[in-house]
Amino acid sequence: MSKKDDGGPAFPRGDYQTDNAAGQIGMTLRDYFAAKAMAALVRVTSNIPVTAADAYAMADAMLAAREAKQ
């Protein structure tokens, strides 16, 4: 199984390649995009599990569009 493209860190520092002791590099770009989408989607629905899945689908589409543009 291949790893899903997460876009890398959303807010990288110059040394982000060297993970801290917990192995954390912070929020991924995919998570950041999904959070932004979720904020808009949650206003029009009350089905949070479906809305969360839709937010990540939108984030994946944004990452794909971003990659296609490069």
Secondary structure by P-SEA (a helix, b strand, c coil): ccccccccccccccccccccccccccccaaaaaaaaaaaaaaacccaaaaaaaaaaaaaaaaaaaaaaac
